[in-house]
């Protein structure tokens, strides 16, 4: 097969990393893969993975006619069989291009916490959790597959020196302190509340033990995070919170962690390093990964919602139980590592993805004019609502991560009707 993979951006983030790593793994299975993407920090990672990159034009308003024309030119020149868009703008642009080239199949992957309802229901769709897959089938999608966010277990694993000493020296991380690591995009939706809470929990614990929180990442909430970190360090009188910014390679941070905090793909990468994990969510949600909580995460993803009560003290209590018990940290780290090895390997995910491609290549073109019109109607309603929210100052930066639970999204859709 000749496959074009189109991530929604090349900034650091879980969906983008999954797009690149899966593209490279599919290429290793013997298929020809080309990456179509705008410039960004992950170009270096694409080069490391041996991926050919075709630079996409700046999109402008989405879906972008300029992008669709570039996709068509590439499909014709390279005889592309599959165009695979990650998240809704690339998905719609790939679908539009495939409509004009019926021999080429369009596939969508959505790793946001909800799926845009205006992605046509006949478009083959891959999602990252059982819960979202079930909800999308209820919405009327018949072509839904599951690929849980995979982890490259060759590149992310314990027992390898990723430059830990240099990393500690660079960021003044004390070897005598307990090190808590959080690798995350600094976004207002999903992330910011938990990041601020984690800093508050460290402030509570700093009076009891030497401890540092290392936060790796960048994003639109960077100013709020930096200001809060400055306040915490002023209160504790030491470098309790370390902000590294975005790192092209965050593996040294994972490798030095005594305990990891995180959600989504970052949580899984921490598990691949054999680190005990506390899963981050919203409204005060923090939950320790162990045998009793694993089924919850396998269903809903590595995320949750709490009741909003006293979350910094709840997190501080979980951290204390781990930091006081070396054997417990070792057991839970081993449990997490075994979980990713058994269920989240990149090689297995690539095989599933390649089979998904082949299934739809072997099938006739799908879709109907009626569903295309219905999807367009849903998009227009979404666009009008977003414009109204922007005028009122209420628009979310990432609208389909701002409504994270699949059943809540379905309730919104049900209220809108099925058109």
JOWOBEL-V307760 format. One line per field, one symbol per residue. ss: DSSP state (a for helix, b for strand, c for the rest). phi: phi as a letter, one per 30 degrees, with the letter a starting at -180 (. if undefined). burial: # if it has 9 or more other C-alpha atoms within 8 Angstrom, else .. Layout:
ss = ???
phi = ???
burial = ???
This chain:
ss = cbbbbbcccccccaaaaaaaaaaaaaaacccbbbbbbcccccaaaaaacccbbbbcccccccccaaaaaaaaaaaaaacccbbbbbcaaaaaaaaaaaaaccccbbbbbbcccccccccccccbbbbccaaaaaaaaacccccbbbccccbccccccccccccaaaaaaaaccccccbbbbbbccccccccaaaaaaaaaaaaaaaccccbbbbbbcccccaaaaaaaaaaaaaaaccccbbbbbcccccaaaaaaccbbbbcaaaaaaaaacccbbbbbcbcccbbbcccccaaaaaaaccccbcccccaaaaaaaaaaaaaccaaaaaaaaaaaaaaaaaacbaaaaaaaaaaaaaaaacccccccaaaaaaaaaaaaaaaaaaaaaaaacccccccccccccaaaaaaaaaaaccc
phi = .cbccbddacddldddddeddddddddddjccbbccadelededdddddicdccdddddidcdcedddddddddeddchddbcbcciddddddddddddcbddcccbccbcddacddcdedddebcbcbdddeddddddjdcbcccbdedbddddbadicdcidddddddchcdddcdccbbcaddcddicdeddddddddddddddcadabcccckbldcdddddddddddddddiaddccccidbdbddededcddbcclbhdddddddddicdbcdcbbhidbbddaddceeddddcjdaabccichdddddeddddddddbdddedddddddddddddbbddddddddddddededddcdecjbddddddddddddddddddddddddicdddbdccdbdcddddddddeddjcd
burial = .#######.#.#.##############...#.######..###..##.#.###..#..#...##..######.##....###################.....############.#################.###...#..##########..##......#..##....#...##############################...#########..##..##.##..##..#...#####.....#.####.##############################.###..##..##########.#..######.###.##.....##.######.###..###..######.##..##.........##.######......#..##....#....#######.###..#......
